[in-house]
């Protein structure tokens, strides 16, 4: 069960945020921006303080009521998925979301890279995918 | 006087150059025209190229009409070359002289060569004698393009409209061709290419009846 998706750009700014479940608390847009920026900072710190050389940053945070998965692309964009605590493997979902992103956002001439995403088709395809995953 | 010593050397250099070119073998002009028949191009590559064409044009125009006109011009250049190639490949003895024949050619041959399938419908307008419509339920060229609300009037298939206009002009059926979004159930991206034939074409058609 996927609760929400955040896309963070290279500089740490929030580029896209969507909730897919009604049980989530409604935050103000500023709070979403702060969340994204904070995670970006923590991600950078964790990649540096890891005892092993050349580690990636945080990939998964497990809490009592949710799990947060982070996928960092080769270009520095981060895809954050907040899911139910029972969710074990989100790799195929991440890949599908990244596919949809590279299709409907990157190939859109009206989208400026690293800027907030305003694309109808991206929203629709994402909604269809998440509906399929979350089930009826 | 020293020129007479230099010029023979110059001409020998240039003749060596031309000999090398001929010896190198086939140029693109010698290739078989049927070699790339049925060849396919990655949709992603085409989408990126088209996206860049759009961004390039956007910086150099002011207004949606201007943008569509520029895209139409791009398509026109593609259309003239496509028409020559496709008519040669078809190897049909007679040239189309009737409106319906030309429209069928565009509906079948041109669409199949561009998009791998026939266009979805060919209609004649009931209101105007000189208007015909070719529709595509899911135009692949603009599949990944989401037009922002400020430009909702823009239809990027103006490029395809340009290709159609060039084909019509080449067949001696001058017309004004535009692209319009006409969504229906199940096909929100449906695009109609509206063809408005010139008066002379209708007069000629009357004579041929």
HADDOCK unambig.tbl for C-alpha pairs under 7 A between the chains (distance, minus, plus):
assign (segid A and resid 103 and name CA) (segid B and resid 144 and name CA) 6.19 0.50 0.50
assign (segid A and resid 104 and name CA) (segid B and resid 144 and name CA) 4.93 0.50 0.50
assign (segid A and resid 104 and name CA) (segid B and resid 145 and name CA) 6.86 0.50 0.50
assign (segid A and resid 107 and name CA) (segid B and resid 47 and name CA) 6.11 0.50 0.50
assign (segid A and resid 107 and name CA) (segid B and resid 48 and name CA) 5.69 0.50 0.50
assign (segid A and resid 107 and name CA) (segid B and resid 51 and name CA) 6.36 0.50 0.50
assign (segid A and resid 107 and name CA) (segid B and resid 144 and name CA) 5.94 0.50 0.50
assign (segid A and resid 107 and name CA) (segid B and resid 145 and name CA) 6.80 0.50 0.50
assign (segid A and resid 108 and name CA) (segid B and resid 51 and name CA) 6.42 0.50 0.50
assign (segid A and resid 108 and name CA) (segid B and resid 144 and name CA) 5.96 0.50 0.50
assign (segid A and resid 108 and name CA) (segid B and resid 145 and name CA) 4.68 0.50 0.50
assign (segid A and resid 108 and name CA) (segid B and resid 146 and name CA) 6.29 0.50 0.50
assign (segid A and resid 109 and name CA) (segid B and resid 51 and name CA) 4.58 0.50 0.50
assign (segid A and resid 109 and name CA) (segid B and resid 52 and name CA) 6.72 0.50 0.50
assign (segid A and resid 109 and name CA) (segid B and resid 54 and name CA) 6.42 0.50 0.50
assign (segid A and resid 109 and name CA) (segid B and resid 55 and name CA) 6.00 0.50 0.50
assign (segid A and resid 109 and name CA) (segid B and resid 145 and name CA) 6.78 0.50 0.50
assign (segid A and resid 110 and name CA) (segid B and resid 147 and name CA) 6.87 0.50 0.50
assign (segid A and resid 119 and name CA) (segid B and resid 146 and name CA) 5.60 0.50 0.50
assign (segid A and resid 120 and name CA) (segid B and resid 146 and name CA) 6.19 0.50 0.50
assign (segid A and resid 121 and name CA) (segid B and resid 146 and name CA) 6.21 0.50 0.50
